[in-house]
Amino acid sequence: MFLLRVIVFFILVSLVLILGYPLIIVYDLANGGDGFGLCQDIVTCSIPISEGPRLLVFLIGVFFFLVFLLRMIMKYMNSLQENNSIL
């Protein structure tokens, strides 16, 4: 049971990081950084037009997979406890 709670914690932390990742990239670019390897020089940066949507689709896919995984773990924990206190 403890291991399941640790897994749930890591899934929740991962969800927050996935939601904050685009904001961290924009913040890094705004402060003169390279967007964590996204663009070496902001003046001569050439990013393909499909890079943004591809990143968006990947992050949304991972987000919904983690939500699904979290839901399955919570249902399993609920069945172990034999009551409906979690869901």
Distance bins in CASP14 RR format, pairs under 12 A and 6 or more apart:
PFRMAT RR
TARGET T0000
AUTHOR 0000-0000-0000
RMODE 2
METHOD distances of the structure
MODEL  1
1 7 0 0 0 0 0 1 0 0 0 0 0
1 8 0 0 0 0 0 1 0 0 0 0 0
1 73 0 0 0 0 0 1 0 0 0 0 0
1 76 0 0 0 0 0 1 0 0 0 0 0
1 77 1 0 0 1 0 0 0 0 0 0 0
1 78 0 0 0 0 0 1 0 0 0 0 0
1 79 0 0 0 0 0 1 0 0 0 0 0
1 80 1 0 0 1 0 0 0 0 0 0 0
1 81 0 0 0 0 1 0 0 0 0 0 0
1 86 0 0 0 0 0 1 0 0 0 0 0
2 8 0 0 0 0 0 1 0 0 0 0 0
2 9 0 0 0 0 0 1 0 0 0 0 0
2 77 0 0 0 0 0 1 0 0 0 0 0
2 80 0 0 0 0 0 1 0 0 0 0 0
3 9 0 0 0 0 0 1 0 0 0 0 0
3 10 0 0 0 0 0 1 0 0 0 0 0
3 73 0 0 0 0 0 1 0 0 0 0 0
3 76 0 0 0 0 0 1 0 0 0 0 0
3 77 0 0 0 0 0 1 0 0 0 0 0
3 80 0 0 0 0 0 1 0 0 0 0 0
4 10 0 0 0 0 0 1 0 0 0 0 0
4 11 0 0 0 0 0 1 0 0 0 0 0
4 69 0 0 0 0 0 1 0 0 0 0 0
4 70 0 0 0 0 0 1 0 0 0 0 0
4 72 0 0 0 0 0 1 0 0 0 0 0
4 73 1 0 1 0 0 0 0 0 0 0 0
4 74 0 0 0 0 1 0 0 0 0 0 0
4 75 0 0 0 0 0 1 0 0 0 0 0
4 76 1 0 0 1 0 0 0 0 0 0 0
4 77 1 0 1 0 0 0 0 0 0 0 0
4 78 0 0 0 0 0 1 0 0 0 0 0
4 79 0 0 0 0 0 1 0 0 0 0 0
4 80 0 0 0 0 1 0 0 0 0 0 0
4 81 0 0 0 0 0 1 0 0 0 0 0
4 86 0 0 0 0 0 1 0 0 0 0 0
5 11 0 0 0 0 0 1 0 0 0 0 0
5 12 0 0 0 0 0 1 0 0 0 0 0
5 70 0 0 0 0 0 1 0 0 0 0 0
5 73 0 0 0 0 1 0 0 0 0 0 0
5 74 0 0 0 0 0 1 0 0 0 0 0
5 76 0 0 0 0 0 1 0 0 0 0 0
5 77 1 0 0 1 0 0 0 0 0 0 0
5 80 0 0 0 0 0 1 0 0 0 0 0
5 81 0 0 0 0 0 1 0 0 0 0 0
5 86 0 0 0 0 0 1 0 0 0 0 0
6 12 0 0 0 0 0 1 0 0 0 0 0
6 13 0 0 0 0 0 1 0 0 0 0 0
6 73 0 0 0 0 0 1 0 0 0 0 0
7 13 0 0 0 0 0 1 0 0 0 0 0
7 14 0 0 0 0 0 1 0 0 0 0 0
7 66 0 0 0 0 0 1 0 0 0 0 0
7 69 0 0 0 0 1 0 0 0 0 0 0
7 70 0 0 0 0 1 0 0 0 0 0 0
7 72 0 0 0 0 0 1 0 0 0 0 0
7 73 1 0 0 1 0 0 0 0 0 0 0
7 74 0 0 0 0 0 1 0 0 0 0 0
7 76 0 0 0 0 0 1 0 0 0 0 0
7 77 0 0 0 0 0 1 0 0 0 0 0
8 14 0 0 0 0 0 1 0 0 0 0 0
8 15 0 0 0 0 0 1 0 0 0 0 0
8 66 0 0 0 0 0 1 0 0 0 0 0
8 67 0 0 0 0 0 1 0 0 0 0 0
8 69 0 0 0 0 1 0 0 0 0 0 0
8 70 1 0 0 1 0 0 0 0 0 0 0
8 71 0 0 0 0 0 1 0 0 0 0 0
8 72 0 0 0 0 0 1 0 0 0 0 0
8 73 1 0 1 0 0 0 0 0 0 0 0
8 74 1 0 0 1 0 0 0 0 0 0 0
8 75 0 0 0 0 0 1 0 0 0 0 0
8 76 0 0 0 0 0 1 0 0 0 0 0
8 77 1 0 0 1 0 0 0 0 0 0 0
8 86 0 0 0 0 1 0 0 0 0 0 0
9 15 0 0 0 0 0 1 0 0 0 0 0
9 16 0 0 0 0 0 1 0 0 0 0 0
9 70 0 0 0 0 0 1 0 0 0 0 0
9 73 0 0 0 0 0 1 0 0 0 0 0
10 16 0 0 0 0 0 1 0 0 0 0 0
10 17 0 0 0 0 0 1 0 0 0 0 0
10 66 0 0 0 0 1 0 0 0 0 0 0
10 69 0 0 0 0 0 1 0 0 0 0 0
10 70 0 0 0 0 0 1 0 0 0 0 0
10 73 0 0 0 0 0 1 0 0 0 0 0
11 17 0 0 0 0 0 1 0 0 0 0 0
11 18 0 0 0 0 0 1 0 0 0 0 0
11 62 0 0 0 0 0 1 0 0 0 0 0
11 63 0 0 0 0 0 1 0 0 0 0 0
11 65 0 0 0 0 1 0 0 0 0 0 0
11 66 1 0 1 0 0 0 0 0 0 0 0
11 67 0 0 0 0 1 0 0 0 0 0 0
11 68 0 0 0 0 0 1 0 0 0 0 0
11 69 1 0 0 1 0 0 0 0 0 0 0
11 70 1 0 1 0 0 0 0 0 0 0 0
11 71 0 0 0 0 0 1 0 0 0 0 0
11 72 0 0 0 0 0 1 0 0 0 0 0
11 73 1 0 0 1 0 0 0 0 0 0 0
11 74 0 0 0 0 1 0 0 0 0 0 0
12 18 0 0 0 0 0 1 0 0 0 0 0
12 19 0 0 0 0 0 1 0 0 0 0 0
12 63 0 0 0 0 0 1 0 0 0 0 0
12 66 0 0 0 0 1 0 0 0 0 0 0
12 67 0 0 0 0 0 1 0 0 0 0 0
12 69 0 0 0 0 0 1 0 0 0 0 0
12 70 1 0 0 1 0 0 0 0 0 0 0
12 73 0 0 0 0 0 1 0 0 0 0 0
12 74 0 0 0 0 0 1 0 0 0 0 0
13 19 0 0 0 0 0 1 0 0 0 0 0
13 20 0 0 0 0 0 1 0 0 0 0 0
13 66 0 0 0 0 0 1 0 0 0 0 0
13 70 0 0 0 0 0 1 0 0 0 0 0
14 20 0 0 0 0 0 1 0 0 0 0 0
14 21 0 0 0 0 0 1 0 0 0 0 0
14 59 0 0 0 0 0 1 0 0 0 0 0
14 62 0 0 0 0 1 0 0 0 0 0 0
14 63 0 0 0 0 1 0 0 0 0 0 0
14 65 0 0 0 0 0 1 0 0 0 0 0
14 66 1 0 1 0 0 0 0 0 0 0 0
14 67 0 0 0 0 0 1 0 0 0 0 0
14 69 0 0 0 0 1 0 0 0 0 0 0
14 70 0 0 0 0 1 0 0 0 0 0 0
15 21 0 0 0 0 0 1 0 0 0 0 0
15 59 0 0 0 0 0 1 0 0 0 0 0
15 60 0 0 0 0 0 1 0 0 0 0 0
15 61 0 0 0 0 0 1 0 0 0 0 0
15 62 0 0 0 0 1 0 0 0 0 0 0
15 63 1 0 0 1 0 0 0 0 0 0 0
15 64 0 0 0 0 0 1 0 0 0 0 0
15 65 0 0 0 0 0 1 0 0 0 0 0
15 66 1 0 1 0 0 0 0 0 0 0 0
15 67 1 0 0 1 0 0 0 0 0 0 0
15 68 0 0 0 0 0 1 0 0 0 0 0
15 69 0 0 0 0 0 1 0 0 0 0 0
15 70 1 0 0 1 0 0 0 0 0 0 0
16 23 0 0 0 0 0 1 0 0 0 0 0
16 24 0 0 0 0 0 1 0 0 0 0 0
16 63 0 0 0 0 0 1 0 0 0 0 0
16 66 0 0 0 0 0 1 0 0 0 0 0
17 23 0 0 0 0 0 1 0 0 0 0 0
17 24 0 0 0 0 1 0 0 0 0 0 0
17 59 0 0 0 0 0 1 0 0 0 0 0
17 62 0 0 0 0 0 1 0 0 0 0 0
17 63 0 0 0 0 0 1 0 0 0 0 0
17 66 0 0 0 0 0 1 0 0 0 0 0
18 24 0 0 0 0 0 1 0 0 0 0 0
18 55 0 0 0 0 0 1 0 0 0 0 0
18 56 0 0 0 0 0 1 0 0 0 0 0
18 58 0 0 0 0 1 0 0 0 0 0 0
18 59 1 0 1 0 0 0 0 0 0 0 0
18 60 0 0 0 0 1 0 0 0 0 0 0
18 61 0 0 0 0 1 0 0 0 0 0 0
18 62 1 0 1 0 0 0 0 0 0 0 0
18 63 1 0 1 0 0 0 0 0 0 0 0
18 64 0 0 0 0 0 1 0 0 0 0 0
18 65 0 0 0 0 0 1 0 0 0 0 0
18 66 1 0 0 1 0 0 0 0 0 0 0
18 67 0 0 0 0 0 1 0 0 0 0 0
19 59 0 0 0 0 1 0 0 0 0 0 0
19 60 0 0 0 0 0 1 0 0 0 0 0
19 62 0 0 0 0 0 1 0 0 0 0 0
19 63 1 0 0 1 0 0 0 0 0 0 0
19 66 0 0 0 0 0 1 0 0 0 0 0
19 67 0 0 0 0 0 1 0 0 0 0 0
20 26 0 0 0 0 1 0 0 0 0 0 0
20 27 0 0 0 0 1 0 0 0 0 0 0
20 28 0 0 0 0 0 1 0 0 0 0 0
20 59 0 0 0 0 1 0 0 0 0 0 0
20 63 0 0 0 0 0 1 0 0 0 0 0
21 27 0 0 0 0 0 1 0 0 0 0 0
21 28 0 0 0 0 0 1 0 0 0 0 0
21 35 0 0 0 0 0 1 0 0 0 0 0
21 36 0 0 0 0 1 0 0 0 0 0 0
21 38 0 0 0 0 0 1 0 0 0 0 0
21 55 0 0 0 0 1 0 0 0 0 0 0
21 56 0 0 0 0 0 1 0 0 0 0 0
21 58 0 0 0 0 0 1 0 0 0 0 0
21 59 1 0 0 1 0 0 0 0 0 0 0
21 60 0 0 0 0 0 1 0 0 0 0 0
21 62 0 0 0 0 0 1 0 0 0 0 0
21 63 0 0 0 0 0 1 0 0 0 0 0
22 28 0 0 0 0 0 1 0 0 0 0 0
22 29 0 0 0 0 0 1 0 0 0 0 0
22 35 0 0 0 0 0 1 0 0 0 0 0
22 36 0 0 0 0 0 1 0 0 0 0 0
22 38 0 0 0 0 0 1 0 0 0 0 0
22 52 0 0 0 0 1 0 0 0 0 0 0
22 55 1 0 0 1 0 0 0 0 0 0 0
22 56 0 0 0 0 1 0 0 0 0 0 0
22 58 0 0 0 0 0 1 0 0 0 0 0
22 59 1 0 0 1 0 0 0 0 0 0 0
22 60 0 0 0 0 0 1 0 0 0 0 0
22 63 0 0 0 0 0 1 0 0 0 0 0
23 29 0 0 0 0 0 1 0 0 0 0 0
23 30 0 0 0 0 0 1 0 0 0 0 0
23 35 0 0 0 0 0 1 0 0 0 0 0
23 59 0 0 0 0 0 1 0 0 0 0 0
24 30 0 0 0 0 0 1 0 0 0 0 0
24 31 0 0 0 0 0 1 0 0 0 0 0
24 33 0 0 0 0 0 1 0 0 0 0 0
24 35 0 0 0 0 1 0 0 0 0 0 0
24 36 1 0 0 1 0 0 0 0 0 0 0
24 38 0 0 0 0 0 1 0 0 0 0 0
25 31 0 0 0 0 0 1 0 0 0 0 0
25 32 0 0 0 0 0 1 0 0 0 0 0
25 33 0 0 0 0 1 0 0 0 0 0 0
25 34 0 0 0 0 1 0 0 0 0 0 0
25 35 1 0 1 0 0 0 0 0 0 0 0
25 36 1 0 0 1 0 0 0 0 0 0 0
25 37 0 0 0 0 1 0 0 0 0 0 0
25 38 1 0 0 1 0 0 0 0 0 0 0
25 39 0 0 0 0 1 0 0 0 0 0 0
25 47 0 0 0 0 0 1 0 0 0 0 0
25 51 0 0 0 0 0 1 0 0 0 0 0
25 52 0 0 0 0 0 1 0 0 0 0 0
25 55 0 0 0 0 1 0 0 0 0 0 0
25 56 0 0 0 0 0 1 0 0 0 0 0
25 59 0 0 0 0 0 1 0 0 0 0 0
26 32 0 0 0 0 0 1 0 0 0 0 0
26 33 0 0 0 0 0 1 0 0 0 0 0
26 35 0 0 0 0 1 0 0 0 0 0 0
26 36 0 0 0 0 0 1 0 0 0 0 0
26 38 0 0 0 0 0 1 0 0 0 0 0
26 39 0 0 0 0 0 1 0 0 0 0 0
27 33 0 0 0 0 1 0 0 0 0 0 0
27 35 0 0 0 0 1 0 0 0 0 0 0
27 36 0 0 0 0 0 1 0 0 0 0 0
28 34 1 0 0 1 0 0 0 0 0 0 0
28 35 1 0 1 0 0 0 0 0 0 0 0
28 36 1 0 0 1 0 0 0 0 0 0 0
28 37 0 0 0 0 1 0 0 0 0 0 0
28 38 0 0 0 0 1 0 0 0 0 0 0
28 39 0 0 0 0 1 0 0 0 0 0 0
28 42 0 0 0 0 0 1 0 0 0 0 0
29 35 1 0 1 0 0 0 0 0 0 0 0
29 36 0 0 0 0 1 0 0 0 0 0 0
29 37 0 0 0 0 0 1 0 0 0 0 0
29 38 1 0 0 1 0 0 0 0 0 0 0
29 39 1 0 0 1 0 0 0 0 0 0 0
29 40 0 0 0 0 0 1 0 0 0 0 0
29 41 0 0 0 0 0 1 0 0 0 0 0
29 42 1 0 0 1 0 0 0 0 0 0 0
29 45 0 0 0 0 1 0 0 0 0 0 0
29 47 0 0 0 0 0 1 0 0 0 0 0
30 42 0 0 0 0 0 1 0 0 0 0 0
31 42 0 0 0 0 0 1 0 0 0 0 0
32 39 0 0 0 0 0 1 0 0 0 0 0
32 40 0 0 0 0 0 1 0 0 0 0 0
32 41 0 0 0 0 0 1 0 0 0 0 0
32 42 1 0 0 1 0 0 0 0 0 0 0
32 43 0 0 0 0 0 1 0 0 0 0 0
32 45 0 0 0 0 0 1 0 0 0 0 0
33 39 0 0 0 0 1 0 0 0 0 0 0
33 40 0 0 0 0 1 0 0 0 0 0 0
33 41 0 0 0 0 0 1 0 0 0 0 0
33 42 1 0 0 1 0 0 0 0 0 0 0
33 45 0 0 0 0 0 1 0 0 0 0 0
34 40 1 0 1 0 0 0 0 0 0 0 0
34 41 1 0 0 1 0 0 0 0 0 0 0
34 42 1 0 0 1 0 0 0 0 0 0 0
34 43 0 0 0 0 0 1 0 0 0 0 0
34 44 0 0 0 0 0 1 0 0 0 0 0
34 45 0 0 0 0 1 0 0 0 0 0 0
34 47 0 0 0 0 0 1 0 0 0 0 0
35 41 0 0 0 0 0 1 0 0 0 0 0
35 42 0 0 0 0 1 0 0 0 0 0 0
35 45 0 0 0 0 1 0 0 0 0 0 0
35 47 0 0 0 0 0 1 0 0 0 0 0
35 55 0 0 0 0 0 1 0 0 0 0 0
36 55 0 0 0 0 0 1 0 0 0 0 0
37 45 0 0 0 0 0 1 0 0 0 0 0
37 47 0 0 0 0 0 1 0 0 0 0 0
38 45 0 0 0 0 1 0 0 0 0 0 0
38 46 0 0 0 0 0 1 0 0 0 0 0
38 47 1 0 0 1 0 0 0 0 0 0 0
38 48 0 0 0 0 0 1 0 0 0 0 0
38 51 0 0 0 0 1 0 0 0 0 0 0
38 52 0 0 0 0 1 0 0 0 0 0 0
38 55 0 0 0 0 1 0 0 0 0 0 0
39 45 1 1 0 0 0 0 0 0 0 0 0
39 46 0 0 0 0 1 0 0 0 0 0 0
39 47 1 0 0 1 0 0 0 0 0 0 0
39 48 0 0 0 0 0 1 0 0 0 0 0
39 51 0 0 0 0 0 1 0 0 0 0 0
40 46 0 0 0 0 0 1 0 0 0 0 0
40 47 0 0 0 0 0 1 0 0 0 0 0
41 47 0 0 0 0 0 1 0 0 0 0 0
45 51 0 0 0 0 0 1 0 0 0 0 0
47 53 0 0 0 0 0 1 0 0 0 0 0
47 54 0 0 0 0 0 1 0 0 0 0 0
47 55 0 0 0 0 0 1 0 0 0 0 0
48 54 0 0 0 0 1 0 0 0 0 0 0
48 55 0 0 0 0 0 1 0 0 0 0 0
50 56 0 0 0 0 0 1 0 0 0 0 0
50 57 0 0 0 0 1 0 0 0 0 0 0
50 58 0 0 0 0 0 1 0 0 0 0 0
51 57 0 0 0 0 0 1 0 0 0 0 0
51 58 0 0 0 0 0 1 0 0 0 0 0
52 58 0 0 0 0 1 0 0 0 0 0 0
52 59 0 0 0 0 1 0 0 0 0 0 0
52 60 0 0 0 0 0 1 0 0 0 0 0
53 59 0 0 0 0 0 1 0 0 0 0 0
53 60 0 0 0 0 0 1 0 0 0 0 0
54 60 0 0 0 0 0 1 0 0 0 0 0
54 61 0 0 0 0 0 1 0 0 0 0 0
55 61 0 0 0 0 0 1 0 0 0 0 0
55 62 0 0 0 0 0 1 0 0 0 0 0
56 62 0 0 0 0 0 1 0 0 0 0 0
56 63 0 0 0 0 0 1 0 0 0 0 0
57 63 0 0 0 0 0 1 0 0 0 0 0
57 64 0 0 0 0 0 1 0 0 0 0 0
58 64 0 0 0 0 0 1 0 0 0 0 0
58 65 0 0 0 0 0 1 0 0 0 0 0
59 65 0 0 0 0 0 1 0 0 0 0 0
59 66 0 0 0 0 0 1 0 0 0 0 0
60 66 0 0 0 0 0 1 0 0 0 0 0
60 67 0 0 0 0 0 1 0 0 0 0 0
61 67 0 0 0 0 1 0 0 0 0 0 0
61 68 0 0 0 0 1 0 0 0 0 0 0
61 69 0 0 0 0 0 1 0 0 0 0 0
62 68 0 0 0 0 0 1 0 0 0 0 0
62 69 0 0 0 0 0 1 0 0 0 0 0
63 69 0 0 0 0 0 1 0 0 0 0 0
63 70 0 0 0 0 0 1 0 0 0 0 0
64 70 0 0 0 0 0 1 0 0 0 0 0
64 71 0 0 0 0 0 1 0 0 0 0 0
65 71 0 0 0 0 0 1 0 0 0 0 0
65 72 0 0 0 0 0 1 0 0 0 0 0
66 72 0 0 0 0 0 1 0 0 0 0 0
66 73 0 0 0 0 0 1 0 0 0 0 0
67 73 0 0 0 0 0 1 0 0 0 0 0
67 74 0 0 0 0 0 1 0 0 0 0 0
68 74 0 0 0 0 0 1 0 0 0 0 0
68 75 0 0 0 0 0 1 0 0 0 0 0
69 75 0 0 0 0 0 1 0 0 0 0 0
69 76 0 0 0 0 0 1 0 0 0 0 0
70 76 0 0 0 0 0 1 0 0 0 0 0
70 77 0 0 0 0 0 1 0 0 0 0 0
70 86 0 0 0 0 0 1 0 0 0 0 0
70 87 0 0 0 0 0 1 0 0 0 0 0
71 77 0 0 0 0 0 1 0 0 0 0 0
71 78 0 0 0 0 0 1 0 0 0 0 0
71 86 0 0 0 0 0 1 0 0 0 0 0
71 87 0 0 0 0 1 0 0 0 0 0 0
72 78 0 0 0 0 0 1 0 0 0 0 0
72 79 0 0 0 0 0 1 0 0 0 0 0
72 87 0 0 0 0 0 1 0 0 0 0 0
73 79 0 0 0 0 0 1 0 0 0 0 0
73 80 0 0 0 0 0 1 0 0 0 0 0
73 86 0 0 0 0 1 0 0 0 0 0 0
73 87 0 0 0 0 0 1 0 0 0 0 0
74 80 0 0 0 0 0 1 0 0 0 0 0
74 81 0 0 0 0 0 1 0 0 0 0 0
74 84 0 0 0 0 0 1 0 0 0 0 0
74 85 0 0 0 0 0 1 0 0 0 0 0
74 86 1 0 1 0 0 0 0 0 0 0 0
74 87 1 0 1 0 0 0 0 0 0 0 0
75 81 0 0 0 0 0 1 0 0 0 0 0
75 84 0 0 0 0 0 1 0 0 0 0 0
75 86 0 0 0 0 1 0 0 0 0 0 0
75 87 1 0 0 1 0 0 0 0 0 0 0
76 86 0 0 0 0 1 0 0 0 0 0 0
76 87 0 0 0 0 0 1 0 0 0 0 0
77 83 0 0 0 0 0 1 0 0 0 0 0
77 84 0 0 0 0 0 1 0 0 0 0 0
77 85 0 0 0 0 1 0 0 0 0 0 0
77 86 1 0 1 0 0 0 0 0 0 0 0
77 87 0 0 0 0 1 0 0 0 0 0 0
78 84 1 0 0 1 0 0 0 0 0 0 0
78 85 1 0 0 1 0 0 0 0 0 0 0
78 86 1 0 1 0 0 0 0 0 0 0 0
78 87 1 0 1 0 0 0 0 0 0 0 0
79 86 0 0 0 0 1 0 0 0 0 0 0
79 87 0 0 0 0 0 1 0 0 0 0 0
80 86 0 0 0 0 1 0 0 0 0 0 0
81 87 0 0 0 0 0 1 0 0 0 0 0
END
